[in-house]
């Protein structure tokens, strides 16, 4: 069993790695959007994303971890964590078929706010009135983007919002198992349980890849998922998570560029305004948490 490497204080390299990670995340969404648009069922795309992720976990972690990779202190939480993760992924992959990437990415910017809310009942944390006001502002930004009252509203926006909430639940559950189970164990259960659960529906909906390039794109989602999570874990070892939180918002630039180049989408004024509101609220919460957190 490998020993964990000590934490370091190298903010520059950590930010550089995080920027690459969020570029990979955005590229994965774009790839999923293209594959689903090409006729592959979302359930099949999600299954292969986790199947190849699970295969990468076995290849990279099993030789060093051995049977220790199975030792989870909180198997129930790991199962719930996996369910929340692949549910969020599935709903997101469905949503991106119908929505421009800047819309889905901007909705996901509300994740830190939902995590803060969920931390109250799930982690016993407290939220003051200022952060509650920032959270309310963030949700206002989501309403500006989705505009459920307007003609531009698409039902897929509901799926994107539910996907964001599922991902937030996943992050809170990840906090709950952190320190109890290793990263290798968490990745093993996260990708492994998703793979097993998704086998039956994926086989029913299966569409054989038309070309080798399509197969490589489907497999690449899983490898990219594994690599991005491993890189993000490394970035968190180099710098505090709270310091890296604002890097999340770099995705709006990636999503806008990729969406325009590949799909010809231009973000609407409502999307940009809503994203600005959410980012502002998120940065306020980040600044507030930094001020309230105990200094080392």
KENUSE-993990 format. One record per atom (N, C-alpha, C, O): residue in three letters; x, y, z. Coordinates in pm, whole numbers, plus 32768, in hexadecimal, padded with zeros to 4 digits. Layout:
BEGIN
ALAXYZ...
***
This chain:
BEGIN
UNK80557F888000UNK800080008000UNK8058807C8000UNK80B1808A8054UNK803F80D77FA1UNK8092814E7F96UNK806F81B28002UNK7FFC81BB802DUNK80D381FF802CUNK80BE82648092UNK809D82EA8050UNK80D383097FE6UNK8043833A808CUNK802083BC8052UNK8095841C8057UNK80E2841D80B7UNK80A2846D7FEEUNK810C84D07FE9UNK80E3854A803AUNK806D856A803FUNK8142858D807AUNK8120860080D0UNK80EC8676807EUNK810A86838007UNK809D86CA80C1UNK806B87438081UNK80DB87A8806EUNK813B87AA80BBUNK80CC87FB8008UNK812F88627FEDUNK80E988E97FDFUNK806E88F07FDDUNK813689527FD5UNK810189D87FC3UNK813A8A127F42UNK81978A637F44UNK810089E77ED1UNK812F8A117E4DUNK80B68A3C7DFCUNK808289F07DAAUNK808A8AB67E14UNK800D8AE57DD9UNK80158AF07D41UNK7FB68ACD7CFCUNK80858B217D0CUNK80938B347C7CUNK807C8AB37C2DUNK80258AAF7BD6UNK80CA8A497C49UNK80B389CA7C03UNK802789917C1BUNK7FED89557BC1UNK7FF189A67C93UNK7F6B89737CB0UNK7F0389B67C58UNK7EA989747C24UNK7F0F8A3A7C45UNK7EB08A827BEFUNK7EBF8A547B5FUNK7E5B8A437B18UNK7F3B8A417B32UNK7F528A137AA9UNK7F11898B7A92UNK7ED289747A2BUNK7F2189307AF2UNK7EE588AB7AE6UNK7E4D88B57AE6UNK7E0A88727A97UNK7E1689097B3FUNK7D8589187B47UNK7D4C89517AC4UNK7CE089297A99UNK7D9489AD7A86UNK7D6789E37A06UNK7D608977799BUNK7D038974794BUNK7DC2891C799BUNK7DC088AC793EUNK7D4C884F795DUNK7D09881E7902UNK7D33883679DEUNK7CC687DD7A06UNK7C40881279D5UNK7BF087C6799EUNK7C26889379E9UNK7BA588C979C0UNK7B9888D37929UNK7B2988D178F4UNK7C0888DC78E3UNK7C0488D27851UNK7BDC88447828UNK7B8D883277CBUNK7C1387DF786DUNK7BEE87547850UNK7B5A873E786DUNK7B1586FF781DUNK7B28877278DEUNK7A9A876478FEUNK7A43879D788FUNK79E0875F7866UNK7A6788147860UNK7A19885477F7UNK7A2188057775UNK79BD87F6772FUNK7A9887D17755UNK7AA8878076DDUNK7A5786FF76E6UNK7A2286CF7681UNK7A4C86C7775EUNK79FA864F7771UNK7967866C7755UNK7923861D7715UNK793786DE7786UNK78AC8705776AUNK7896871876D5UNK782F86EE769FUNK78F687577692UNK78E9876D7602UNK78EA86E975B6UNK789E86D67557UNK7940868C75E1UNK7945860875A1UNK78C285BD75B5UNK788F85807558UNK788D85C2762FUNK780D8580764BUNK779E85BE75F7UNK7749857675C2UNK779D864275ECUNK77388686759BUNK77408657750AUNK76D9863F74CBUNK77B8864B74D5UNK77C98621744AUNK779E858E7438UNK775B856D73D6UNK77C485377496UNK77A384A9748BUNK770C84917495UNK76D484447448UNK76CC84D474F5UNK763A84C47502UNK75F484FD7487UNK759284C47457UNK7627856D7454UNK75EE85A673DBUNK7603854D7362UNK75B685537302UNK766C84F97365UNK7687849D72F6UNK7631841F72FCUNK763883CB72A2UNK75DF84127365UNK758283A2736BUNK759F833973D5UNK755782D773DEUNK7608834C7425UNK762682EB748EUNK75D1830A750AUNK75CC837D7536UNK758D82A57543UNK753882BC75B9UNK758982F4762DUNK75F882C67646UNK755483567674UNK759D838F76E7UNK75C58325774EUNK7630832E7789UNK756F82C07764UNK758E825877C6UNK76098208779CUNK765881DF77F1UNK761A81F27719UNK768F81AB76E8UNK770C820176F7UNK777681CF771DUNK7700828176D9UNK777282DD76E6UNK77A082E47777UNK781782E17794UNK774082EE77D4UNK776282F57862UNK77A082727890UNK7802827378DBUNK776882007864UNK779F817E788AUNK78318172785FUNK7886814B78AFUNK784F819277E1UNK78D8818577B1UNK793481EA77F5UNK79AB81D07809UNK78FD825F7819UNK794E82C17861UNK797E828678E5UNK79F28298790AUNK7926823F792EUNK794C820679AFUNK7992818079A0UNK79E6815E79F3UNK797181337939UNK79B480B27925UNK7A4880C5790BUNK7A9B807E7946UNK7A6B812278B5UNK7AF8813A7898UNK7B3D8184790BUNK7BB581737921UNK7AF281D47954UNK7B27821179CEUNK7B4B81A37A32UNK7BB681A57A6FUNK7AF081437A42UNK7B0780D47A9FUNK7B7F80807A73UNK7BCF80557AC6UNK7B8A806979F1UNK7BFD801E79BDUNK7C80806679DBUNK7CE3802779FFUNK7C8080EA79CDUNK7CF9813879EBUNK7D1A81317A7FUNK7D90812B7AA4UNK7CB481327AD5UNK7CCB81257B65UNK7D0F80A07B84UNK7D6D809B7BD3UNK7CDE80347B46UNK7D197FB07B5EUNK7DAA7FAA7B2EUNK7DFF7F6F7B70UNK7DC47FE57ABCUNK7E4B7FE07A82UNK7EAE802F7AD7UNK7F1E80017AEEUNK7E8680A57B07UNK7EE380FE7B4BUNK7EEA80E77BE2UNK7F5380FC7C1FUNK7E7C80BC7C20UNK7E7980B17CB1UNK7E8480237CE7UNK7EBD800D7D52UNK7E4F7FC37C9DUNK7E4A7F3B7CD3UNK7ED47F007CEEUNK7EE67EBD7D54UNK7F397F157C96UNK7FBD7EDC7CB3UNK7FF97F0D7D37UNK803B7EBF7D7CUNK7FE47F8A7D5AUNK801F7FC07DD5UNK7FC47FAE7E4EUNK7FF67F9C7EBDUNK7F3F7FB17E3AUNK7EE37FA97EAAUNK7EBB7F1A7ECCUNK7EA37EFA7F40UNK7EB47EC47E66UNK7E897E3A7E7FUNK7DFC7E347EB7UNK7DA47E807E8EUNK7DE67DDA7F16UNK7D617DC97F50UNK7D397E3D7FAAUNK7CC47E4C7FCDUNK7D9A7E907FCFUNK7D7B7F048024UNK7D1E7F667FDEUNK7CDB7FB68020UNK7D197F617F59UNK7CC47FBD7F10UNK7C307FA47F2EUNK7BDC7FFB7F1AUNK7C117F2A7F60UNK7B867F077F80UNK7B5D7F34800BUNK7AE67F31802CUNK7BBB7F5D805DUNK7B9F7F7C80E9UNK7B65800980F7UNK7BAE806B8107UNK7AE2801080F2UNK7A9B808E8105UNK7A58808D818EUNK7A0F802F81AFUNK7A7080F381DBUNK7A3280FB825FUNK799F81228256UNK7950810382B0UNK797B816481EAUNK78F2819381DBUNK78BC81638153UNK78AF81B380F6UNK789E80E48149UNK786E80AE80CAUNK77E880EB80A0UNK77D08102802AUNK779281048102UNK7711814280E2UNK772281CC80A7UNK76DF81EF8046UNK777B821C80E1UNK779582A180ADUNK77D8829A8023UNK77BC82EC7FCBUNK783082388011UNK787182277F90UNK780982047F24UNK781182357EB4UNK77A881AE7F47UNK773F81897EE8UNK76E982037EC6UNK76CA82197E51UNK76C482507F2CUNK767482C97F14UNK76C2832F7EC1UNK768B83737E6BUNK774383377EDCUNK779B83947E93UNK77A1836D7E00UNK779883C47DA9UNK77B082EC7DE5UNK77B482BD7D5AUNK773082D77D14UNK772E83027CA0UNK76C082BC7D5AUNK763C82D47D1FUNK762983667CFBUNK75F983877C8EUNK765183BF7D56UNK7643844E7D3BUNK769B84787CC5UNK767384CC7C74UNK7712843E7CBBUNK777084647C51UNK773D843B7BC8UNK7739848E7B6DUNK771683BA7BB7UNK76F083917B30UNK766383C47B0BUNK764483D17A95UNK760F83DF7B6FUNK758E841E7B51UNK75A384AA7B1AUNK756584D17AB8UNK75FC84F57B5CUNK761B857B7B2CUNK765985787AA1UNK763A85CC7A4EUNK76B185177A88UNK76F1850B7A05UNK768B84EA7999UNK768D8526792EUNK7632848B79B6UNK75CD84637953UNK757184D8792FUNK755984F278B9UNK753F851E7994UNK74E5858E797AUNK752E85FE7930UNK74F4864178DAUNK75AE86127950UNK75FB8679790BUNK761086557879UNK760586AB7821UNK762E85D6785EUNK764585AB77D4UNK75C585B57782UNK75CB85CE7709UNK755285A177C2UNK74D485B5777AUNK74BD86497760UNK7494867076F3UNK74D8869B77C6UNK74BF872A77BAUNK7516876B774EUNK74E787C17704UNK759687427746UNK75EF878476E6UNK75C987667655UNK75F587AB75FAUNK757786FE7640UNK754886E275B8UNK74F187547585UNK74F28772750EUNK74A7879475E0UNK744687F975B8UNK7471888875D9UNK743B88E875A2UNK74D288977633UNK74F8891B7662UNK7587893D763AUNK75DB88E47631UNK75A489BD7621UNK762E89E77609UNK768389D17685UNK765289D976F6UNK770389B47671UNK775C899B76E2UNK77638A107745UNK776489F777BEUNK77688A8E7717UNK776D8AFB777AUNK76F58AFB77D9UNK77028B27784BUNK76818ACB77ACUNK760B8AC67802UNK761D8A5E7870UNK76098A7B78E5UNK764289E37848UNK7651897878ADUNK76C58995790CUNK76BB897A7983UNK773289CB78D6UNK77A489EC792BUNK777F8A59798EUNK77A48A527A04UNK77368ABF7961UNK77108B2D79B8UNK76B38AFD7A28UNK76BE8B2B7A99UNK76588AA27A08UNK76018A697A6FUNK76558A207AD7UNK76388A267B4FUNK76BD89DA7AAAUNK771289907B07UNK776489EC7B61UNK779889C17BC7UNK77708A6A7B3BUNK77B78AC97B91UNK77708ADB7C17UNK77AC8B0D7C76UNK76F28AB47C20UNK76A88ABF7C9EUNK76CB8A4E7CFEUNK769A8A4C7D6FUNK771E89F07CD3UNK7741897E7D28UNK777889A77DB1UNK774B89707E15UNK77D88A067DBBUNK78098A2B7E40UNK779B8A5D7E9DUNK77A28A487F17UNK77378A9F7E65UNK76C98AD17EB6UNK76718A607EEBUNK76478A627F5EUNK765689FE7E94UNK7605898B7EBFUNK765389397F25UNK761989057F85UNK76D6892B7F10UNK772988E37F70UNK772289277FF9UNK771988E58060UNK772789AC7FF8UNK771E89F58077UNK769989DB80BDUNK769589CC8137UNK762D89D78070UNK75A989BB80ABUNK75A1892D80E0UNK75708917814FUNK75D288CC8092UNK75CB884080BBUNK762688248132UNK760E87C5817DUNK768C88758144UNK76E9885F81B3UNK76A78875823AUNK76D8884582A0UNK763988BF823BUNK75F488D882BAUNK75B4885782F0UNK75D4882F8360UNK755A881382A3UNK751F879982DAUNK757C872082D6UNK757186C8832BUNK75D8871A8273UNK762886A18260UNK76AA86A382AFUNK76DC863B82D9UNK76E2871C82C2UNK776387268307UNK775B87738389UNK77BE877E83D2UNK76E687A983A7UNK76D687F38423UNK7718887B8424UNK773288B3848FUNK773688B183ADUNK7775893483A6UNK770D89A383B3UNK7695898A83A8UNK773B8A1B83CBUNK76E28A8E83DBUNK76FA8AF3836CUNK776A8B04833CUNK768E8B358346UNK76978B9D82DFUNK765B8C1D8316UNK75EA8C1D8347UNK76A78C8A830EUNK76778D0B833EUNK761E8D4F82D8UNK76118D218267UNK75E08DBC8300UNK75838E0382A7UNK75C58E3A8229UNK75858E4381C0UNK76458E608232UNK76898E9581BBUNK769C8E298150UNK76858E4280DAUNK76C58DB4817BUNK76D58D48811AUNK764E8D1980E5UNK76448CF18071UNK75E88D1D8139UNK75628CFB8108UNK75358D5D809CUNK74F78D35803AUNK75558DDB80AFUNK75338E40804AUNK75808E267FC8UNK754A8E377F5BUNK75FF8DFD7FD4UNK764E8DDF7F5DUNK76178D647F16UNK76148D5F7E9BUNK75EB8D007F63UNK75B08C887F28UNK75308CAC7EDEUNK75178C7B7E70UNK74DE8D027F1BUNK74628D2E7ED9UNK74828D787E57UNK743B8D687DF3UNK74EC8DC97E58UNK75158E0F7DDEUNK75428DAC7D74UNK75258DBF7CFDUNK75888D437D9EUNK75B48CDD7D3FUNK753E8C987CFDUNK75408C7F7C84UNK74D88C797D4AUNK74628C397D11UNK74168C997CB5UNK73D88C6F7C54UNK741C8D1B7CD5UNK73E28D7E7C7BUNK74298D7A7BF4UNK73EA8D877B8BUNK74AE8D677BF8UNK74F98D5B7B7BUNK74CD8CE17B2AUNK74C78CE87AB0UNK74B08C727B6FUNK747E8BFB7B29UNK73F98C187AE6UNK73E18BEB7A75UNK73A18C637B2AUNK73208C877AEFUNK73328CE27A76UNK72E88CD87A14UNK73958D3B7A7CUNK73B08D937A0AUNK73DA8D407991UNK73B58D607920UNK74288CD779A8UNK74568C81793AUNK73E58C2C7903UNK73D08C27788AUNK739B8BEA795BUNK73348B8B792EUNK72B58BD278FFUNK72748BA378A2UNK72938C41793EUNK721B8C8D791CUNK71A18C327908UNK716B8C2A789AUNK71768BED7973UNK71048B927965UNK70838BD6793BUNK70248B947914UNK70808C5B7943UNK70088CA6791DUNK700A8CD0788AUNK6FA68D037858UNK707A8CBC7845UNK708A8CF277BEUNK707C8C897751UNK70798C11776BUNK70748CBA76D5UNK70658C617663UNK70E58C137647UNK70E18BAA7605UNK71588C457679UNK71D68C017661UNK71F18B8E76BFUNK72598B4C76B5UNK71958B75771CUNK71AA8B08777CUNK71A18A817736UNK714A8A6A76E2UNK71FE8A26775BUNK71FE899E7725UNK71F7893E779BUNK723D895177FEUNK71A388D57792UNK719788757802UNK721C8838782CUNK722B8810789FUNK727C883177D0UNK72FF87F977F3UNK7345884B785FUNK739F881A78A1UNK731B88C97870UNK7357891B78D9UNK733688E27963UNK738688ED79C0UNK72C088A57971UNK729C886579EFUNK72FB87F27A0BUNK732887E07A7CUNK731B87A279A3UNK7379873479B4UNK7403876979DCUNK7448872C7A2EUNK742B87D979A2UNK74AC881279C3UNK74B188407A55UNK7516882E7A98UNK7444887B7A85UNK743E88A77B10UNK7442882F7B6FUNK748A88317BD3UNK73F587C47B4FUNK73F6874C7BA3UNK7481870C7BA0UNK74B186DA7C06UNK74C1870E7B2BUNK754886D97B20UNK75A887257B7AUNK75FE86E97BBBUNK759987A87B7DUNK75EE87FC7BD3UNK75D887DB7C67UNK763887D57CB4UNK755A87C57C8EUNK753C87A17D19UNK757787187D39UNK75AF87057DA5UNK756C86B87CDDUNK75A686337CF3UNK763D863A7D05UNK767585F77D5BUNK767D868C7CB3UNK770E869D7CC0UNK773286DE7D44UNK779A86BF7D7EUNK76DD87387D74UNK76F587777DF6UNK76EB87127E66UNK773B87137EC4UNK768786B97E5EUNK767A864D7EC0UNK76F885F57EBEUNK772A85CE7F27UNK772985D87E46UNK77A485897E37UNK781985CB7E7FUNK786785887EC2UNK7827864E7E70UNK789686957EAFUNK788C86937F47UNK78F186847F8CUNK781286A37F7DUNK7800869F800DUNK781E86138041UNK785E860580AAUNK77F185AD7FFAUNK780F85238022UNK78A58508801AUNK78DB84BC806AUNK78E885457FB9UNK797985377FAEUNK79BD85718028UNK7A1E8539805AUNK798B85E38058UNK79C1861B80D4UNK79AE85BA8149UNK7A0585AE819FUNK793B8576814BUNK791B851E81BAUNK797684A381BFUNK79948470822BUNK79A284738149UNK79F883FC8147UNK7A8C84228146UNK7AE283CD815CUNK7AAA84A2812DUNK7B3584CE812AUNK7B7684B981B2UNK7B3B84D9821AUNK7BEE848381B1UNK7C358468822DUNK7C1883DE8265UNK7C6583AA82B5UNK7BA783A3823BUNK7B86831C8267UNK7BAE82B581FFUNK7BE1824A8221UNK7B9682D5817FUNK7BBA827C8112UNK7C1F82C280B7UNK7C1B833C80A8UNK7C788275807CUNK7CDF82AD8025UNK7CA382D87FA0UNK7C3382B27F7DUNK7CEF83287F56UNK7CC483537ED1UNK7CB182DB7E76UNK7C5282D77E27UNK7D0B82787E7FUNK7CFF82017E2BUNK7C7E81B77E48UNK7C38818C7DECUNK7C5C81A87EC9UNK7BE181627EEEUNK7B6681AF7EBFUNK7B0781747E8CUNK7B6882327ECFUNK7AF682837EA4UNK7AE3827C7E0DUNK7A7282747DDEUNK7B5082807DC1UNK7B4582757D31UNK7B1781E97D08UNK7ACB81DA7CA9UNK7B4681837D51UNK7B1F80F97D33UNK7A8880E87D42UNK7A4680B37CE8UNK7A5281157DB2UNK79C381067DC9UNK797281667D71UNK790881417D3EUNK79A381DF7D60UNK795A82417D10UNK794782137C81UNK78D882187C4CUNK79B481E77C40UNK79AB81BA7BB5UNK7978812C7BABUNK792E810B7B4DUNK799E80D57C0AUNK797880487C03UNK78E380327C15UNK78A67FE97BC8UNK78A880707C7AUNK7819805F7C91UNK77C880997C1EUNK7763805F7BF5UNK77F2810A7BEBUNK77AC81457B78UNK77B180E87B00UNK774D80D87ABAUNK782480AB7AE8UNK7832804F7A77UNK77D47FD97A85UNK778F7FB57A25UNK77D07F9C7AFAUNK777C7F257B10UNK76E97F477B01UNK769E7EFE7AC0UNK76BE7FB57B3FUNK76307FDB7B3AUNK76047FFD7AACUNK75917FE37A87UNK765C80387A5DUNK7636806679D8UNK763F7FFB796CUNK7614801278FBUNK76767F85798BUNK76857F1C7926UNK75FF7EF678E7UNK75F37EFA786CUNK75987ED07935UNK751A7EA378F6UNK74D97F0C789CUNK74BD7EED7828UNK74C07F8778CBUNK747F7FE67870UNK74D6800C77F9UNK74A28029778DUNK755A800C780BUNK75B2802E779CUNK75AD7FC4772FUNK75AD7FE476B9UNK75A87F447758UNK75A17ED876F5UNK751C7EDB76A9UNK75187EBC7632UNK74B07EFF76EEUNK742E7F0776ABUNK742E7F747640UNK73F77F6275D3UNK746C7FE57660UNK746C80587604UNK74E5805975A7UNK74F680B9755CUNK75387FF275AAUNK75BA7FF47568UNK75B2801074D2UNK75607FD5748BUNK7607806B74A5UNK761A80887417UNK76AD807373F8UNK770180BB742DUNK76D0801273A2UNK775E7FF77385UNK77A28073734CUNK776A80B672F5UNK781B8092737BUNK786581047342UNK787880F372ACUNK789F8089727CUNK785C815E7263UNK7862815671D2UNK78F18150719DUNK790D810B713BUNK794A819771DEUNK79D5819E71B1UNK7A33818F7228UNK7A0A8198729BUNK7AB281797208UNK7B1681707272UNK7B2481F772BAUNK7B3F81FB7332UNK7B1182647270UNK7B1A82E872AEUNK7AAB82FB7316UNK7AC283347380UNK7A3482CB72F7UNK79C682D47356UNK79E4828373D4UNK79C982AF7443UNK7A1C820C73C1UNK7A3F81B87434UNK7AA881FC748BUNK7AA181F87505UNK7B0A823B744AUNK7B7382807496UNK7B3A82F674E5UNK7B6683117554UNK7AD8833B74ABUNK7A9883A974F4UNK7A4C8374756CUNK7A5183AE75D8UNK7A0383057559UNK79B882CA75C8UNK7A15829A7636UNK79FC82B176ACUNK7A828257760FUNK7AE382277673UNK7B2E829C76B2UNK7B4E82997728UNK7B4983037660UNK7B9483757692UNK7B4E83BF7702UNK7B8F83FD7756UNK7AC883B97704UNK7A7E83FB7771UNK7AA683BF77F8UNK7ABB84077859UNK7AAF833A77FDUNK7AD482F8787AUNK7B62831578A3UNK7B7D83337918UNK7BBE830D7844UNK7C4B83297862UNK7C5C83BA788EUNK7CA683D778EBUNK7C1684157849UNK7C1D84A2786FUNK7BE284B978F9UNK7C15850B7946UNK7B7684717919UNK7B3A847D799DUNK7B9A84537A0AUNK7BA784977A70UNK7BDD83E379F5UNK7C3F83B37A57UNK7CB384157A64UNK7CDB84387AD3UNK7CE9844179F3UNK7D5D849979F5UNK7D3C851F7A37UNK7D8C85547A84UNK7CC685557A18UNK7CA285D77A50UNK7C8F85D17AE6UNK7CBA862C7B2EUNK7C5185667B18UNK7C3E85597BA9UNK7CC585447BEFUNK7CDB85787C5CUNK7D1E84F77BAFUNK7DA284E17BEAUNK7DF185647BEEUNK7E3485827C51UNK7DE985B37B82UNK7E2F86337B7EUNK7DF686957BE3UNK7E4086DF7C23UNK7D7086957BF2UNK7D3486F27C52UNK7D5C86CE7CE1UNK7D7487267D33UNK7D63864B7CFDUNK7D92861F7D81UNK7E21864F7D99UNK7E42867B7E07UNK7E7586467D31UNK7F0086757D3DUNK7F04870C7D54UNK7F55873D7DA3UNK7EAD87567D0FUNK7EA987E77D22UNK7E82880A7DB1UNK7EB988677DEBUNK7E2487BE7DEAUNK7DFA87D77E74UNK7E6987B57ED7UNK7E6987E77F48UNK7EC7875F7EAEUNK7F3887427F05UNK7F9C87B57F03UNK7FE487CC7F65UNK7FA087FF7E94UNK7FFF886C7E86UNK7FCB88EF7EC0UNK801A89497EDEUNK7F4888FC7ED0UNK7F0F89787F05UNK7E89895B7F46UNK7E4B88F47F29UNK7E5D89B47F9EUNK7DDD89A27FE1UNK7D6B89A87F7DUNK7D6F89F57F1CUNK7D0489567F95UNK7C9289517F3CUNK7C4F89DA7F32UNK7C218A017EC6UNK7C498A227FA1UNK7C078AA47FA1UNK7C508B077F47UNK7C118B607F0DUNK7CD48AF97F3BUNK7D1F8B527EE4UNK7D078B347E51UNK7D128B8D7DFCUNK7CE68AB77E33UNK7CD28A8E7DA8UNK7C418A9E7D7AUNK7C258A937D03UNK7BE58AB97DD7UNK7B578ABC7DB5UNK7B378B1B7D41UNK7AEB8AF47CE8UNK7B6C8B977D3EUNK7B478BF27CD1UNK7B728BC37C46UNK7B3D8BF37BE2UNK7BD28B667C3EUNK7C018B367BBCUNK7B8F8AF17B71UNK7B928AE77AF6UNK7B2A8AC17BBBUNK7AB68A817B7FUNK7A788AD97B12UNK7A488AA67AACUNK7A7A8B5C7B27UNK7A338BB57ACCUNK7A7C8BC77A47UNK7A488C0879ECUNK7AF38B907A3AUNK7B378B9379B9UNK7AE98B46794FUNK7AFD8B5978D7UNK7A908AEE797CUNK7A448A9C791DUNK79EA8AEF78C2UNK79CC8AC47853UNK79BE8B6378F0UNK79688BB5789AUNK79B28BDF781CUNK79768BE877B1UNK7A348BFA7828UNK7A848C2077B3UNK7A9C8BA77759UNK7A938BB076DFUNK7ABC8B357797UNK7ACF8ABA7749UNK7A4E8A957700UNK7A508A777689UNK79DE8A987749UNK795F8A6E770FUNK79358ACA769EUNK79038A9B7637UNK79498B4B76AFUNK79238BAB7647UNK79758B9375C8UNK793E8B93755AUNK79F78B8075D8UNK7A4F8B6B7564UNK7A308AE7751EUNK7A228AE474A4UNK7A268A7A756BUNK7A0E89F77530UNK798489F274EFUNK797489BD7482UNK79208A2B7534UNK78988A2974FEUNK788F8A76747BUNK78468A4E7420UNK78D98AE47471UNK78D68B3373F6UNK79218AEC7385UNK78F08AE77314UNK79968AB773A2UNK79E98A78733AUNK79A989F87306UNK79A789E2728DUNK797689A37360UNK7944891F7337UNK78B089227311UNK788888E572AEUNK7860896A7360UNK77CF8965734BUNK779489E77315UNK771D89ED72F4UNK77E68A4F730AUNK77B58ACD72D4UNK77578B18732FUNK770B8B6E7302UNK775B8AFA73B2UNK77038B3D7413UNK77458BBC7449UNK77BC8BBC7467UNK76F78C257453UNK77238CA27491UNK76D18CB67510UNK76568CB1750BUNK77128CCC7583UNK76C58CDD75FFUNK76698D5675F9UNK768E8DBF75C5UNK75F28D46762FUNK75938DB57632UNK75B68E1776A1UNK76058DF976FAUNK75798E8C7699UNK758F8EF07701UNK755E8EBE7788UNK759C8EDB77EFUNK74EF8E717789UNK74BA8E3B7807UNK751C8DD87845UNK752D8DD678BFUNK755C8D8577F1UNK75BE8D257824UNK76358D6D7863UNK76628D4878CFUNK76688DD3781DUNK76DB8E1C7851UNK76B88E6878D0UNK77088E6C792EUNK76408EA578D4UNK76178EEF794BUNK76048E9079C1UNK76328EAC7A30UNK75C08E1F79AAUNK75AC8DBE7A14UNK762F8D867A47UNK76428D757ABFUNK768B8D6879EAUNK770F8D357A12UNK77598D9B7A66UNK779A8D777AC8UNK77508E1B7A41UNK77948E847A8EUNK775C8E8C7B1BUNK77A78E9E7B7BUNK76D68E7F7B29UNK76988E857BAEUNK76C58E0E7C03UNK76E88E1F7C77UNK76C58D967BC7UNK76EC8D1E7C10UNK777F8D257C38UNK77A38D037CA9UNK77D48D507BDBUNK78638D5A7BF9UNK787B8DBF7C69UNK78CA8DA67CC3UNK78368E317C62UNK78458E957CCCUNK781C8E5E7D53UNK78618E747DB7UNK77AB8E177D57UNK777D8DDC7DD5UNK77DF8D717E06UNK77FD8D697E7DUNK78118D207DA8UNK78708CB77DCEUNK78F18CF07E03UNK79298CBC7E64UNK79228D5A7DC6UNK799E8D997DF6UNK798A8DD87E7FUNK79E68DDA7ED1UNK79128E0C7E98UNK78F88E457F1CUNK78FB8DD77F86UNK79368DE77FF1UNK78BA8D667F67UNK78BA8CF77FC6UNK79498CC67FDDUNK79708CA9804EUNK79978CBD7F70UNK7A238C917F7CUNK7A708CF27FD6UNK7ABA8CC6802FUNK7A608D747FC0UNK7AA78DD78010UNK7A7A8DD080A2UNK7ACB8DDC80FDUNK79F88DBD80B6UNK79C38DB6813EUNK79FA8D3D8188UNK7A208D4781FCUNK79FD8CC98144UNK7A318C508184UNK7AC68C5C81A2UNK7AF68C298207UNK7B0E8CA18149UNK7B9D8CB38163UNK7BB28D0981E0UNK7C0E8CF0822EUNK7B5D8D6E81F3UNK7B6C8DC58267UNK7B458D8082E9UNK7B808D9A8352UNK7AE18D2782DFUNK7AB08CE68357UNK7AFD8C69837EUNK7AF88C3D83F1UNK7B458C2F831CUNK7B8E8BB48337UNK7C058BD18393UNK7C438C3A8387UNK7C258B7483EFUNK7C968B88844AUNK7D1A8B8783FBUNK7D2F8B3483A4UNK7D708BE6841DUNK7DF28BED83D9UNK7E528B888415UNK7E548B6F848EUNK7EA48B4F83BBUNK7F038AE983E7UNK7F788B2D842DUNK7FD48AEA845A
***
